Amino acid sequence: MTSACPSDPSAVPPPPAGGRTRARLLWVLAGLLVALLLAFLAGFAAFVAGMEGREAQAGRRADGIVVLTGGSERIVDATNLLLEGRGRQLLITGVHPDTTLSEIVRTVPATREALECCVELGRSALNTQGNAIETAEWARSHHFRSLLVVTSAWHMPRALVELRRTLPDVELVPYPVVPRRSGDAGGPAPLASVRLLAVEYVKFLAAYVGVRAWPAVTSQLREGVRTPPP
């Protein structure tokens, strides 16, 4: 009996179909990962460019002013806007429960008498979503139709996303605060700044698609909003 020649191509078994399928699947997954990474980087670049291109609208006035806590420079700028008559009332949202108006006055260029009539402290917000909930309750109670929004430039996009959800009928006028840095402001951003912006971009994306942190506010919304004298 004659056996098949080993060199005969017809005698070589083809690769298993399952192996070819897995290889194609791996290539597809790798392509998707690369595409997602490129989309993320492109979106991040647009996010940073839009943030750097956003400037405060000089001279704009609104019914009220809201500042989201997170830096003393934000509160200084917000109180200056109030003193300039750019809004009738100022809400400082996300204030620690133990903080008083007298303590805030010590950090801003204004007297207690100048702020006592028009500044309210919101103590219930636990995060940016909570800031938006607290601001919406405050704005509706005053029947405001427009708000100057004061927060850091890097935080402004996410703040506006949350505020537009809770205040769809209120005009929001952004007033971004750029942190004052020592040294050459035109030099390359430190690694910490890049990390901060990357984390904020991820949080912005989560807010944009509706991912929510829980809880957003304390059980007693606007507890002690109108701060009594100490």
N, C-alpha and C positions, 0 to 999 in steps of 0.2 A: 504494500500500500504506500502511495506517494504522499508525503506531508507537504504542507504549504511552506513556501520559502519565507524565512524570517524577514527578508528585505522587501517582500511584497507589501505595498502600502495598504492593500485591502486587509492585510492580516493585523495591522496596528489598530487597537481599539480607540475610538474617538474619546476625547475628554468627557467626563461626566457632565450632563446638562446642568445638574445642580451647582457645580463649581462655576460654570460660566454665568449662571444667574446671580450667584453671590458676588462675583467680581463686578458685574454690571451694577448691582445694587450699591456696592461700596463706592464705585465711581460716582453714581448719582448722589449719594449722601455727601461725599466729599465736595461735589459741585455745589450742592445746596448750602453746605456750611461756608464755603468761600463766598457765595452770593450773599448770604446773611451777614457775614463779616464785613463785606464791602458796603452793603446797605447801611449797616450800623455806623461804620466810619464816615460814610457820606452824610448820614443824618446828623452825626455828632459835629462834623465840620460846619454844616448849615446851622445847627443849634448855636455853636460858639459865634459864628459870623453874625447871626441875627441878634444875639445878645450884645455883642460889641457895637453893633450898628444902632441899637436902641438908645435913644436919648430922651431925657425929660423934655416935655413940651413946655417951653418957657412961657410964663404968663397965663397958662391955662388955669381956670377956676372950676370948682365943682361944688355941689351941695355939701358934701362931706369929705373927710380925709380919713383913710385907714392906713395904719402902719403895722406890718407884721413883725413881731419881735424876733430878735436873732443877732442884733448888733446895735451898739449905742449910736452909731452914725445914722442909722435909720430913724431913730427917735428924734435926734437933733434936727435932721432935715424935715421931718414931719411937723415938729413944733414950730420950726421957722416958717413953714408953709401956712400954718394956722395963724401965726402972728402977722403974716403978710396979707391976711384976708383971703387966702385962696380957697378956703372952705369954712363953713359955719361951725362945724363940730369935728372933733378928732377922736377916733377910736384907736386905742393901742390894744391890739388883740394878741392873746397868748401870754399875758402877764402872769408872773408867778403869784400864787394866792397870797403870799405874805408881803408882796411889794406894795408900797403906798405911793400916792402922788407926790408926797414930800421927797421921797427917795428919788423919784424920776426927775423932779425939779432940780435936784443937785447935779444932774448930768446934762442939763440943757441950758442954753443962754436965755432963760426966761424966769420970771418970778412966779410964785405960786398963785398970786392974785391974777396974773395974766392968763393962767391956764385953768384955774379952778372952775370957771364958768363953762368951759367948752371942751374939756378933755374927759373922756370916759375910759375906764380900764376894763377890758374884757379878760376874765380869768378862767374861762371854761375850755378854750381851745388847747388840744394836746398835740396837734400837728397842723400841716397846711390845710388839709380838708376841714379840720375843726376851725381854723381861722376863717375859712369861707362860710361855714355854717354860722359862726358867731357874728361875722360881718353882715350877713344877710338879715339876721334877726334884728341887729342894730339899725341897719339902713331902712328896713321896712317900718320900724317903730318911729323913725323920723320922717318917713315918706320922702326919702332922698331918691332922686332920679339920676344922679351922677356922683362918682366917687373918684378922688385922686388916690391911687394905690401906691404906697411907698414900701419898697423892700429892696433887697440887694439885686443887682442886675442879673446875677446868675440864678436867683430864685424867682425872678419875675415871670418867666414863661409858665412855670408850674402853678404859681399863685393865680395867674390870670385864667388858666384852665379850670381850676377849682372854683374861682369866683364867678366865672361865666355860667357855670352849672347852677349855682345857687342864686344868682342875680341876673337872669337872662334879659330882663327888661331895664337894667341899669347901665348907663354908660360908664365904662371903666377907663380912666386916664392913667396910664402907667407913669410912675416917677421912680425910675431905677436909681439906686444908690451904688456908686462905684467905690469900693473900699479904698481908702487912702493908703498907698504903699510907699515906703521909703526906698531910696535907691532909684535906679534907672527903670522907670515905668515902661519904657519901650523895649526892654530886653526880653529874652525868652522867659516864658512863664515857668515858675518852679514846678518840680514834679508834684508837690502837694496840691498846687492849683489845678494841674491837669487831672489829678485823681479826683479832686472835689468836683470839677466840671463833669467828668465821666459819670460819677455817682449821681449827680443831679440830673444828667441826661437820662439815665435809666429811670429815675424817679418821675421825670417828666413823661416819659413814654408810658409808665404804669398809670399815671394820672390821666393821660390822654385816652387810654383804652378803658379806663374805668376801674382799675384795680384799687381797692380801698383798704386802708389801715383801720383797725378797730381796737379800741374805741377812738373816736375823733374828738369828742368833747367830754367833759365831766358830766356827772349826773345833774348838776345844777347849772343849766345854761345861763351865762351872763350873771353869775353870782357876784353881787356887789359891783355891777358895772359902773354905777355912779359912785366914785370913791368918796366916802365921807371924810371929814377932817380927822387927822390922827388924834 
